[in-house]
Amino acid sequence: METPGSQSKIRALSKKKTNIIHDQYTKSNDIQYENGMNSDVVDDSNVNLQIFFSRLEQLLLVDLKNRKSLLGNKNKTYWDFFVLVLKDSKGLYDGVLYVLNCQEVKTSVGRGRLFIRFCLQNHRLGDVIQQSFMINKAVSQFYTPECLWSNPLYTHRIIQAIYQLNDIKFDLLDSRTIYELDVSWPSLESRTRSRTISDAMRHRTNSISSFLSMESVISSSVPIGEDEFLTSIPKCDLDLSSFQQLADASLNGGSSAQSVSSNEEINDGSSSYWKQRCHQLELELDQTQQQHEQQQQIFQSDELDQNNSTKEMIDSPTQTDINISEDEMKVYEQEKQKLIDNYESQLTTLNEKYEKIKSYSVTLSDEITSLNFQLSSVSIQRSSTTDEYEREISNFRSLLESKDFMLKSLQDQHEIQMNSQKSNLKQLEEKQSQILSENNEKLEKTLQELAEKAYEISKQKLSQELEEKTNNLNQSRLDFDEMKRRLIKAIREKAELWDEKHSYELKLVEEQAKVWIPDEDALNCSKCGTAFGWTVRKHHCRMCYKIYCYYCSNNFTSGSTPNTRYRICDVCNEKVLSESLKPTPIDNTEIIDIDEYDNINVNFEVRSEKIASNISTHAEETPP
């Protein structure tokens, strides 16, 4: 278990590292603006990027709470924190979905690292950290109350430094390096070497956490020279001296960094293990320093040998060679002076750009402070408005209580009044029932007298009405019989006219449809379809003008003169026979006149005066 003293040391170191991260990344951003390297792409071959990932992971792991399960202690990771916080954010939850759909990462450690790389490449890392640590409930659930992220000063500086990386292009989502994230951060070796099956097992056995994996990178970067180190970074020419301070600070505070990184993957919290580990790191550091000193000594001895050899070569030539070399030296000095002048002019321009960027950063910091002030003022206004609303709510509650008391008193008074009114209503109902009974008796007597008188009067009226109605009925029956006979005659005449019209229309349509077909157009019989030839002759029907064979047109009708006959087809012959069998309309009218209408009064008329008088008498007789 860690003591309070060790926790305070870890916090102090983490605060120092946040300051170093902020300072170094502001310097690197200024250098990038001066050199015009914003369009270059940074990948895993950059050692400074690897150091940045390890330090950011250490800051996220500081003061994380542990949760207990049935199998023992299980560490909460910053991946679980980001998943919980960003589940309601539509714009930033895409990174979480990308990580969950990636099949090459299996542990929560690797998912958290892949999420950081995804956000950094898509320029969302600053937004994610700012929005995540604004939710105090989730921060208190995952981190201790005295954590680094609860201090707004340090979080503001970290977020500001991360936002400055949005102008740099990154290439971090290479499929060749994602599988290593469960064990360590990717390095230059993972990009240059082809992937094999044993890579995952080798990385899982060799490294324990992100900090241990970065140890090899830092130790390998110490013994090489400055020129070789510059050539190892082909894409982003950053200021390495500024980041060397960050690496030295991480090595000096190795014990605290190891305690933070071990919280992610190693559950053994014994102090003896960390003491041994610190001792090992110190030994390794001494070894690397000794190797570096030895290499420097070897390099100096080589330089001395080269200088001696050059001196011997210089002493041997003749005086003419010396003169030539002097002329060449003069030319070289002139060129050197020109180059120095060019470099000085470039330095002045770079200094001017640096001052402009510095002034812009000052204005941005002023704007940020003003925005923070506005936020504080808004929060103060919100607290004041909430206090006012609470006061109003308390006043309304007191008013409601007083009104409830008034309602109760009024309800009691209303009940008393209702009881008194009910007793009065009962008395009035009794009096009213007595008066109604007396009036009913009087009305019954008067009604009996009136009914007797009305019965006598109605008898007289009914007798008169019966006589008049019997006379009217007799007259109306006679009129109805005459009208019925004339209506039947008109209906039959109308039906005959409609039949004649229909037959005439059919004939007219047939006549219009008749077209004389030439012999050349007809090759087959119109009815049976037999082909015409030498043995089968063509015959025209004189009614429909179509061409038939002998068997389909072997019918004749009389023409306009008694001795002439016309050839017709079978269809037209059937029509002629059906028309000849129908009775003529003239014969039908004669039969009807003989049978039914011998006694019809043709001069019959309905008089309007008589109908009007009948209607008026009927209206007078009916009671209103």
C-alpha positions as CSV (number, residue, x, y, z in Angstrom):
1,M,0.0,0.0,0.0
2,E,1.2,3.5,-0.7
3,T,1.7,5.9,2.1
4,P,0.4,9.5,2.2
5,G,4.0,10.7,1.7
6,S,4.5,8.7,-1.5
7,Q,1.1,10.0,-2.8
8,S,2.1,13.6,-2.2
9,K,5.4,12.9,-4.0
10,I,3.6,11.5,-6.9
11,R,1.3,14.5,-7.1
12,A,4.3,16.9,-6.9
13,L,6.0,15.0,-9.7
14,S,2.9,14.9,-11.8
15,K,2.5,18.7,-11.4
16,K,6.1,19.2,-12.5
17,K,5.5,17.0,-15.5
18,T,2.4,18.9,-16.6
19,N,4.4,22.2,-16.5
20,I,7.1,20.5,-18.5
21,I,4.6,19.2,-21.1
22,H,3.1,22.6,-21.4
23,D,6.4,24.4,-21.8
24,Q,8.0,21.9,-24.2
25,Y,5.0,21.6,-26.5
26,T,4.6,25.4,-26.7
27,K,8.2,25.6,-27.7
28,S,7.9,22.8,-30.3
29,N,4.8,24.5,-31.8
30,D,6.6,27.8,-32.1
31,I,9.5,26.0,-33.8
32,Q,7.1,24.3,-36.2
33,Y,5.6,27.7,-37.2
34,E,9.0,29.2,-37.8
35,N,10.3,26.3,-39.9
36,G,7.0,25.9,-41.9
37,M,6.7,22.2,-41.1
38,N,3.0,22.1,-40.4
39,S,2.2,20.0,-43.5
40,D,4.5,17.1,-42.4
41,V,3.1,13.9,-41.0
42,V,4.2,12.6,-37.5
43,D,4.1,8.8,-37.0
44,D,5.5,6.3,-34.5
45,S,9.0,6.8,-35.7
46,N,9.1,10.0,-33.7
47,V,10.7,9.4,-30.3
48,N,9.1,12.6,-28.8
49,L,5.6,11.3,-29.8
50,Q,6.3,8.1,-27.9
51,I,7.4,10.1,-24.8
52,F,4.3,12.2,-25.1
53,F,2.0,9.1,-25.1
54,S,3.7,7.6,-22.1
55,R,3.5,10.9,-20.1
56,L,-0.1,11.5,-21.0
57,E,-1.0,8.0,-19.9
58,Q,0.8,8.5,-16.6
59,L,-1.2,11.7,-16.0
60,L,-4.5,9.8,-16.7
61,L,-3.5,6.9,-14.4
62,V,-2.6,9.2,-11.4
63,D,-5.0,8.9,-8.4
64,L,-7.3,6.3,-10.1
65,K,-9.5,4.6,-7.6
66,N,-9.5,0.8,-7.3
67,R,-12.7,-1.2,-7.2
68,K,-13.2,-4.5,-5.5
69,S,-14.7,-7.6,-7.0
70,L,-15.3,-11.2,-6.0
71,L,-11.9,-12.4,-7.3
72,G,-10.0,-9.5,-5.7
73,N,-8.9,-6.0,-6.6
74,K,-9.6,-4.9,-10.1
75,N,-8.2,-1.6,-11.3
76,K,-10.4,1.0,-13.1
77,T,-8.8,2.2,-16.3
78,Y,-9.2,5.6,-18.0
79,W,-10.8,3.7,-20.9
80,D,-13.8,2.8,-18.7
81,F,-13.9,6.5,-17.6
82,F,-14.0,7.8,-21.2
83,V,-16.7,5.2,-22.2
84,L,-18.9,6.3,-19.3
85,V,-18.5,10.0,-19.8
86,L,-18.8,10.1,-23.6
87,K,-21.8,7.8,-24.0
88,D,-24.2,10.8,-24.2
89,S,-22.0,12.8,-26.6
90,K,-23.0,12.3,-30.2
91,G,-19.9,13.9,-31.8
92,L,-17.2,12.4,-29.6
93,Y,-18.7,8.9,-29.2
94,D,-17.5,7.9,-32.7
95,G,-14.0,7.2,-31.3
96,V,-15.4,4.8,-28.7
97,L,-17.3,2.9,-31.4
98,Y,-14.2,2.7,-33.6
99,V,-12.2,1.2,-30.7
100,L,-15.0,-1.3,-29.8
101,N,-15.2,-2.5,-33.4
102,C,-11.4,-3.0,-33.6
103,Q,-10.7,-6.7,-33.2
104,E,-6.9,-6.4,-32.9
105,V,-7.1,-4.9,-29.4
106,K,-8.3,-7.2,-26.6
107,T,-7.6,-5.5,-23.2
108,S,-8.9,-2.2,-21.7
109,V,-5.3,-0.9,-21.7
110,G,-5.0,-1.4,-25.4
111,R,-8.4,0.1,-26.0
112,G,-7.5,3.2,-24.0
113,R,-4.3,3.7,-26.0
114,L,-6.0,3.2,-29.3
115,F,-8.7,5.7,-28.3
116,I,-6.0,8.3,-27.5
117,R,-4.3,7.7,-30.8
118,F,-7.6,8.0,-32.7
119,C,-8.5,11.3,-31.0
120,L,-5.0,12.7,-31.6
121,Q,-5.1,11.8,-35.3
122,N,-8.6,13.3,-35.8
123,H,-7.8,16.4,-33.7
124,R,-10.3,15.6,-31.0
125,L,-8.1,14.8,-28.0
126,G,-8.4,18.3,-26.5
127,D,-12.2,18.3,-26.8
128,V,-12.4,14.8,-25.3
129,I,-10.3,15.6,-22.3
130,Q,-12.0,19.0,-21.7
131,Q,-15.6,17.5,-21.9
132,S,-14.7,14.4,-19.9
133,F,-13.2,16.2,-16.9
134,M,-16.0,18.8,-16.8
135,I,-18.4,16.1,-15.4
136,N,-17.6,16.2,-11.7
137,K,-19.7,13.2,-10.8
138,A,-17.8,10.8,-13.1
139,V,-14.5,12.3,-12.1
140,S,-15.3,11.7,-8.4
141,Q,-16.4,8.2,-9.2
142,F,-13.1,7.2,-10.9
143,Y,-10.5,9.6,-9.3
144,T,-9.6,10.5,-5.8
145,P,-10.7,14.0,-4.5
146,E,-7.1,15.3,-4.5
147,C,-6.3,14.2,-8.0
148,L,-4.5,16.4,-10.6
149,W,-7.6,16.7,-12.8
150,S,-9.6,18.3,-10.1
151,N,-7.3,21.4,-10.2
152,P,-8.6,23.7,-13.0
153,L,-5.2,25.4,-13.4
154,Y,-3.3,22.2,-14.4
155,T,-6.2,20.9,-16.5
156,H,-6.3,24.2,-18.4
157,R,-2.6,24.1,-19.1
158,I,-2.7,20.5,-20.3
159,I,-5.7,21.1,-22.6
160,Q,-4.2,24.2,-24.0
161,A,-1.0,22.3,-24.8
162,I,-3.0,19.5,-26.5
163,Y,-5.0,22.0,-28.6
164,Q,-1.7,23.3,-30.0
165,L,-1.2,19.9,-31.6
166,N,-4.2,20.3,-33.9
167,D,-2.1,21.9,-36.5
168,I,0.1,18.8,-36.9
169,K,-0.9,15.8,-39.1
170,F,-0.5,12.4,-37.5
171,D,-0.4,8.9,-39.0
172,L,-1.2,6.6,-36.0
173,L,-3.9,4.1,-37.1
174,D,-1.7,1.8,-39.0
175,S,-2.9,-1.8,-38.8
176,R,0.7,-3.0,-38.4
177,T,1.0,-1.3,-35.0
178,I,-2.4,-1.6,-33.4
179,Y,-1.9,-5.1,-32.2
180,E,1.0,-3.9,-29.9
181,L,-1.2,-1.5,-27.9
182,D,-2.3,-4.3,-25.4
183,V,1.3,-4.5,-24.3
184,S,3.2,-1.3,-25.2
185,W,3.1,1.8,-27.3
186,P,4.3,1.2,-30.9
187,S,7.9,2.2,-31.9
188,L,10.0,2.7,-35.0
189,E,10.7,-1.1,-35.1
190,S,7.1,-2.0,-35.4
191,R,6.6,0.2,-38.6
192,T,9.8,-0.8,-40.4
193,R,9.6,-4.6,-39.7
194,S,6.9,-6.8,-41.3
195,R,4.4,-8.3,-39.0
196,T,4.7,-12.0,-38.0
197,I,2.7,-14.4,-35.9
198,S,5.2,-14.3,-33.0
199,D,5.2,-10.5,-32.7
200,A,2.2,-10.4,-30.3
201,M,3.7,-13.0,-28.0
202,R,7.1,-11.4,-28.0
203,H,5.7,-8.0,-27.1
204,R,3.4,-9.4,-24.4
205,T,6.4,-11.2,-22.7
206,N,8.9,-8.5,-23.0
207,S,7.0,-5.5,-21.8
208,I,4.7,-4.9,-18.8
209,S,3.3,-1.4,-19.3
210,S,3.6,1.6,-21.5
211,F,6.3,3.2,-19.3
212,L,8.5,0.0,-19.3
213,S,8.2,-0.1,-23.1
214,M,9.3,3.5,-23.4
215,E,12.3,2.7,-21.2
216,S,14.0,1.0,-24.1
217,V,13.3,3.9,-26.4
218,I,14.8,6.4,-24.0
219,S,17.8,4.3,-23.2
220,S,18.5,3.7,-26.9
221,S,18.2,7.5,-27.6
222,V,20.9,8.4,-25.0
223,P,24.1,6.9,-26.4
224,I,23.7,8.0,-30.0
225,G,25.0,11.4,-31.2
226,E,23.0,14.4,-32.2
227,D,23.4,14.0,-35.9
228,E,22.3,10.4,-35.9
229,F,19.3,11.3,-33.7
230,L,18.3,14.1,-36.2
231,T,18.4,11.6,-39.1
232,S,16.2,9.1,-37.2
233,I,13.3,11.7,-37.4
234,P,12.6,12.2,-41.1
235,K,9.2,13.7,-41.0
236,C,9.1,16.3,-38.2
237,D,12.2,18.3,-37.4
238,L,11.4,19.3,-33.8
239,D,13.6,20.9,-31.2
240,L,15.1,17.8,-29.5
241,S,16.9,19.7,-26.7
242,S,13.5,21.0,-25.5
243,F,12.2,17.4,-25.2
244,Q,15.4,16.1,-23.6
245,Q,14.4,17.9,-20.4
246,L,11.1,16.0,-20.4
247,A,12.9,12.7,-20.8
248,D,15.4,13.5,-18.0
249,A,12.6,14.5,-15.7
250,S,10.8,11.2,-16.5
251,L,14.1,9.2,-15.7
252,N,14.7,11.1,-12.5
253,G,11.2,10.4,-11.3
254,G,11.3,6.8,-12.4
255,S,10.0,5.3,-9.1
256,S,6.9,7.5,-9.1
257,A,6.2,6.8,-12.8
258,Q,6.6,3.1,-12.4
259,S,4.2,3.2,-9.4
260,V,1.6,4.9,-11.7
261,S,2.0,2.6,-14.7
262,S,2.0,-0.5,-12.5
263,N,-1.5,0.4,-11.3
264,E,-2.7,-0.5,-14.8
265,E,-1.4,-4.0,-15.2
266,I,0.3,-5.2,-12.0
267,N,-1.8,-5.8,-8.9
268,D,1.2,-6.4,-6.6
269,G,1.6,-3.2,-4.5
270,S,4.4,-4.3,-2.2
271,S,7.1,-1.7,-1.5
272,S,9.9,-4.2,-1.7
273,Y,9.2,-4.8,-5.4
274,W,9.4,-1.1,-6.2
275,K,12.6,-0.6,-4.3
276,Q,14.2,-3.4,-6.2
277,R,12.8,-1.9,-9.5
278,C,14.2,1.5,-8.6
279,H,17.6,0.0,-7.8
280,Q,17.6,-1.8,-11.2
281,L,16.7,1.4,-13.0
282,E,19.5,3.3,-11.3
283,L,22.0,0.6,-12.3
284,E,20.8,0.7,-15.8
285,L,21.1,4.5,-15.8
286,D,24.6,4.3,-14.6
287,Q,25.5,1.8,-17.2
288,T,24.0,3.9,-20.0
289,Q,25.9,7.0,-18.7
290,Q,29.2,5.0,-18.6
291,Q,28.6,3.7,-22.1
292,H,27.9,7.2,-23.3
293,E,31.1,8.5,-21.7
294,Q,33.1,5.6,-23.3
295,Q,31.7,6.4,-26.7
296,Q,32.5,10.1,-26.2
297,Q,36.1,9.2,-25.3
298,I,36.4,6.9,-28.3
299,F,35.0,9.7,-30.5
300,Q,37.5,12.2,-29.1
301,S,40.4,9.8,-29.7
302,D,39.3,9.3,-33.3
303,E,39.2,13.0,-33.8
304,L,42.7,13.4,-32.4
305,D,44.0,10.8,-34.8
306,Q,42.3,12.4,-37.7
307,N,43.8,15.8,-36.7
308,N,47.3,14.3,-36.5
309,S,47.0,12.7,-39.9
310,T,45.8,16.0,-41.4
311,K,48.7,17.8,-39.9
312,E,51.2,15.4,-41.4
313,M,49.5,15.7,-44.8
314,I,49.7,19.5,-44.5
315,D,53.4,19.6,-43.7
316,S,54.4,17.5,-46.7
317,P,53.1,19.7,-49.7
318,T,55.2,22.4,-51.3
319,Q,54.9,26.1,-50.9
320,T,52.9,26.4,-54.1
321,D,50.2,24.2,-52.6
322,I,50.2,26.4,-49.6
323,N,49.5,29.5,-51.7
324,I,46.8,27.7,-53.6
325,S,45.3,26.6,-50.3
326,E,45.5,30.2,-49.0
327,D,43.5,31.4,-52.1
328,E,41.0,28.7,-51.6
329,M,40.7,29.7,-47.9
330,K,40.0,33.3,-48.9
331,V,37.3,32.2,-51.3
332,Y,35.9,29.9,-48.6
333,E,35.9,32.7,-46.0
334,Q,34.0,34.9,-48.4
335,E,31.4,32.2,-49.0
336,K,31.3,31.6,-45.3
337,Q,30.6,35.3,-44.7
338,K,27.8,35.3,-47.3
339,L,26.3,32.3,-45.6
340,I,26.5,33.9,-42.2
341,D,24.8,37.0,-43.6
342,N,22.0,34.8,-45.1
343,Y,21.6,33.0,-41.8
344,E,21.4,36.3,-39.9
345,S,18.7,37.6,-42.2
346,Q,16.8,34.3,-41.8
347,L,17.2,34.6,-38.0
348,T,15.8,38.1,-38.0
349,T,12.7,36.9,-40.0
350,L,12.3,33.9,-37.7
351,N,12.5,36.2,-34.6
352,E,9.8,38.5,-36.1
353,K,7.6,35.5,-36.8
354,Y,8.2,34.2,-33.2
355,E,7.3,37.6,-31.8
356,K,4.1,37.7,-33.8
357,I,3.1,34.2,-32.7
358,K,4.0,35.1,-29.1
359,S,1.7,38.2,-29.3
360,Y,-1.1,36.0,-30.8
361,S,-0.7,33.5,-28.0
362,V,-0.9,36.4,-25.5
363,T,-4.2,37.5,-27.1
364,L,-5.5,34.0,-27.0
365,S,-4.6,33.7,-23.3
366,D,-6.4,37.0,-22.7
367,E,-9.5,35.7,-24.5
368,I,-9.4,32.5,-22.5
369,T,-9.2,34.4,-19.3
370,S,-12.1,36.6,-20.4
371,L,-14.1,33.5,-21.3
372,N,-13.3,32.0,-17.9
373,F,-14.5,35.2,-16.2
374,Q,-17.7,35.1,-18.3
375,L,-18.2,31.5,-17.2
376,S,-17.7,32.4,-13.5
377,S,-20.1,35.3,-13.9
378,V,-22.7,33.0,-15.5
379,S,-22.3,30.5,-12.7
380,I,-22.7,33.3,-10.1
381,Q,-25.8,34.5,-11.9
382,R,-27.2,31.0,-12.0
383,S,-26.6,30.5,-8.3
384,S,-28.3,33.9,-7.6
385,T,-31.3,33.0,-9.8
386,T,-31.6,29.6,-8.1
387,D,-31.6,31.3,-4.7
388,E,-34.4,33.6,-5.9
389,Y,-36.4,30.8,-7.3
390,E,-36.0,28.9,-4.0
391,R,-37.3,32.0,-2.1
392,E,-40.2,32.3,-4.4
393,I,-41.0,28.6,-4.0
394,S,-41.0,29.0,-0.2
395,N,-43.3,32.1,-0.5
396,F,-45.7,30.1,-2.7
397,R,-45.7,27.3,-0.3
398,S,-46.6,29.6,2.6
399,L,-49.4,31.1,0.4
400,L,-50.7,27.6,-0.4
401,E,-50.8,26.7,3.2
402,S,-52.8,29.8,4.1
403,K,-55.2,29.2,1.2
404,D,-55.7,25.6,2.3
405,F,-56.7,26.8,5.7
406,M,-59.1,29.3,4.2
407,L,-60.6,26.5,2.0
408,K,-61.2,24.3,5.0
409,S,-63.0,27.1,6.9
410,L,-65.1,27.9,3.8
411,Q,-66.0,24.3,3.3
412,D,-67.2,24.0,7.0
413,Q,-69.4,27.1,6.5
414,H,-70.7,25.8,3.3
415,E,-71.8,22.5,4.9
416,I,-73.6,24.3,7.7
417,Q,-75.5,26.5,5.1
418,M,-76.4,23.4,3.0
419,N,-77.9,21.6,6.0
420,S,-80.1,24.6,6.9
421,Q,-81.2,24.9,3.3
422,K,-82.1,21.2,3.1
423,S,-84.4,21.5,6.1
424,N,-86.1,24.6,4.5
425,L,-86.5,22.7,1.3
426,K,-88.2,19.8,3.0
427,Q,-90.8,22.1,4.6
428,L,-91.5,23.8,1.3
429,E,-91.9,20.5,-0.5
430,E,-94.6,19.4,2.1
431,K,-96.5,22.7,1.6
432,Q,-96.3,22.4,-2.2
433,S,-97.6,18.8,-2.1
434,Q,-100.7,19.9,-0.2
435,I,-101.5,22.7,-2.6
436,L,-100.9,20.5,-5.6
437,S,-103.3,17.8,-4.3
438,E,-106.1,20.4,-3.8
439,N,-105.6,21.9,-7.3
440,N,-105.6,18.4,-8.9
441,E,-109.0,17.6,-7.4
442,K,-110.5,20.9,-8.8
443,L,-108.9,20.3,-12.3
444,E,-110.3,16.7,-12.5
445,K,-113.8,18.0,-11.9
446,T,-113.5,20.7,-14.6
447,L,-111.9,18.2,-17.0
448,Q,-114.8,15.7,-16.7
449,E,-117.3,18.5,-17.6
450,L,-115.3,19.7,-20.6
451,A,-114.8,16.1,-21.8
452,E,-118.6,15.6,-21.9
453,K,-119.2,18.8,-23.9
454,A,-116.4,18.0,-26.3
455,Y,-117.7,14.5,-26.9
456,E,-121.1,15.8,-28.0
457,I,-119.6,18.5,-30.3
458,S,-117.3,16.0,-31.9
459,K,-120.2,13.6,-32.7
460,Q,-122.0,16.3,-34.6
461,K,-118.9,17.3,-36.6
462,L,-118.0,13.7,-37.4
463,S,-121.4,12.9,-38.9
464,Q,-121.2,15.9,-41.2
465,E,-117.7,15.1,-42.3
466,L,-118.6,11.5,-43.1
467,E,-121.3,12.6,-45.5
468,E,-119.0,15.0,-47.3
469,K,-116.1,12.5,-47.5
470,T,-118.3,9.7,-48.9
471,N,-119.4,12.0,-51.7
472,N,-115.8,13.0,-52.5
473,L,-114.7,9.4,-52.5
474,N,-117.2,8.4,-55.0
475,Q,-116.2,11.2,-57.3
476,S,-112.5,10.5,-56.9
477,R,-112.9,6.8,-57.7
478,L,-114.5,7.7,-61.0
479,D,-111.7,10.1,-61.8
480,F,-109.1,7.6,-60.8
481,D,-110.5,4.9,-63.1
482,E,-110.4,7.2,-66.1
483,M,-106.9,8.3,-65.4
484,K,-105.7,4.8,-65.0
485,R,-107.0,3.7,-68.3
486,R,-105.5,6.7,-70.1
487,L,-102.1,6.1,-68.3
488,I,-102.0,2.4,-69.4
489,K,-102.6,3.4,-73.0
490,A,-99.8,6.1,-72.9
491,I,-97.3,3.7,-71.3
492,R,-97.9,1.0,-74.0
493,E,-97.6,3.6,-76.8
494,K,-94.4,4.9,-75.3
495,A,-92.9,1.3,-75.1
496,E,-93.8,0.7,-78.7
497,L,-92.1,3.9,-79.7
498,W,-88.9,3.0,-77.8
499,D,-88.8,-0.4,-79.5
500,E,-89.2,1.2,-82.9
501,K,-86.4,3.7,-82.1
502,H,-84.0,1.0,-80.9
503,S,-84.6,-1.2,-83.9
504,Y,-84.1,1.8,-86.2
505,E,-80.8,2.7,-84.5
506,L,-79.6,-0.9,-84.9
507,K,-80.5,-0.8,-88.5
508,L,-78.8,2.5,-89.0
509,V,-75.6,1.2,-87.3
510,E,-75.6,-1.8,-89.5
511,E,-76.1,0.2,-92.6
512,Q,-73.2,2.5,-91.7
513,A,-71.0,-0.5,-91.0
514,K,-71.7,-2.0,-94.3
515,V,-68.7,-1.6,-96.7
516,W,-68.4,-3.3,-100.1
517,I,-65.3,-5.6,-99.9
518,P,-63.5,-6.1,-103.2
519,D,-62.8,-9.6,-104.4
520,E,-59.1,-9.0,-104.3
521,D,-59.0,-8.3,-100.5
522,A,-60.9,-11.5,-99.4
523,L,-58.9,-14.7,-99.4
524,N,-61.1,-16.7,-96.9
525,C,-64.8,-17.0,-96.1
526,S,-65.9,-14.5,-93.5
527,K,-67.8,-17.1,-91.6
528,C,-66.2,-20.6,-92.0
529,G,-62.8,-19.4,-93.0
530,T,-62.4,-21.7,-96.0
531,A,-59.8,-20.5,-98.6
532,F,-61.1,-19.4,-102.0
533,G,-59.7,-21.0,-105.1
534,W,-60.7,-22.7,-108.4
535,T,-63.3,-24.9,-106.7
536,V,-64.6,-22.5,-104.2
537,R,-66.2,-19.4,-105.6
538,K,-66.7,-16.0,-103.9
539,H,-70.2,-14.7,-103.2
540,H,-71.2,-11.2,-101.9
541,C,-74.0,-10.9,-99.4
542,R,-76.4,-8.1,-100.6
543,M,-77.2,-7.0,-97.1
544,C,-73.9,-6.9,-95.2
545,Y,-71.6,-6.7,-98.4
546,K,-69.2,-9.3,-97.0
547,I,-67.8,-12.2,-99.1
548,Y,-68.8,-15.8,-98.2
549,C,-68.5,-19.2,-99.8
550,Y,-71.4,-21.0,-101.4
551,Y,-72.4,-23.0,-98.3
552,C,-72.5,-19.9,-96.1
553,S,-74.5,-17.7,-98.5
554,N,-77.0,-20.2,-100.0
555,N,-80.0,-18.0,-99.0
556,F,-82.2,-15.7,-101.1
557,T,-84.7,-12.9,-100.5
558,S,-87.1,-11.1,-102.8
559,G,-85.9,-7.8,-104.3
560,S,-87.8,-4.6,-105.2
561,T,-89.6,-6.3,-108.1
562,P,-91.4,-9.6,-107.7
563,N,-89.2,-11.5,-110.2
564,T,-85.8,-10.5,-108.7
565,R,-83.9,-12.3,-105.9
566,Y,-80.8,-11.4,-103.8
567,R,-78.2,-13.7,-102.3
568,I,-77.7,-13.2,-98.5
569,C,-75.6,-14.9,-95.8
570,D,-76.9,-17.2,-93.0
571,V,-76.6,-14.4,-90.4
572,C,-78.6,-11.9,-92.5
573,N,-81.2,-14.6,-93.3
574,E,-81.8,-15.2,-89.6
575,K,-82.4,-11.5,-89.0
576,V,-84.9,-11.3,-91.9
577,L,-86.8,-14.3,-90.6
578,S,-86.9,-12.9,-87.0
579,E,-88.2,-9.6,-88.3
580,S,-90.9,-11.2,-90.4
581,L,-92.2,-13.2,-87.4
582,K,-92.6,-10.0,-85.2
583,P,-96.1,-8.4,-85.1
584,T,-96.3,-4.9,-86.4
585,P,-97.0,-2.0,-84.0
586,I,-100.1,-1.0,-86.0
587,D,-101.7,-4.4,-85.4
588,N,-101.0,-4.2,-81.7
589,T,-102.7,-0.8,-81.4
590,E,-105.8,-2.1,-83.2
591,I,-106.0,-5.1,-80.9
592,I,-105.7,-3.0,-77.8
593,D,-108.3,-0.6,-79.0
594,I,-110.7,-3.5,-79.8
595,D,-110.2,-5.4,-76.5
596,E,-109.8,-2.8,-73.8
597,Y,-110.5,0.7,-74.8
598,D,-114.0,0.6,-76.3
599,N,-115.6,2.4,-73.4
600,I,-112.9,5.1,-72.9
601,N,-114.0,8.7,-72.5
602,V,-111.5,10.5,-74.8
603,N,-112.8,13.9,-73.7
604,F,-112.1,13.2,-70.0
605,E,-110.3,16.1,-68.2
606,V,-109.3,16.7,-64.6
607,R,-110.6,20.1,-63.4
608,S,-108.2,22.2,-61.3
609,E,-111.0,24.0,-59.6
610,K,-112.4,20.8,-58.2
611,I,-108.9,19.6,-57.0
612,A,-108.3,22.9,-55.2
613,S,-111.7,22.8,-53.5
614,N,-111.1,19.3,-52.3
615,I,-107.7,20.3,-50.8
616,S,-109.1,23.3,-49.0
617,T,-112.0,21.3,-47.5
618,H,-109.6,18.6,-46.3
619,A,-107.3,21.2,-44.7
620,E,-110.3,22.7,-42.8
621,E,-111.4,19.4,-41.5
622,T,-108.1,18.3,-40.1
623,P,-107.5,19.7,-36.6
624,P,-104.5,21.9,-36.0
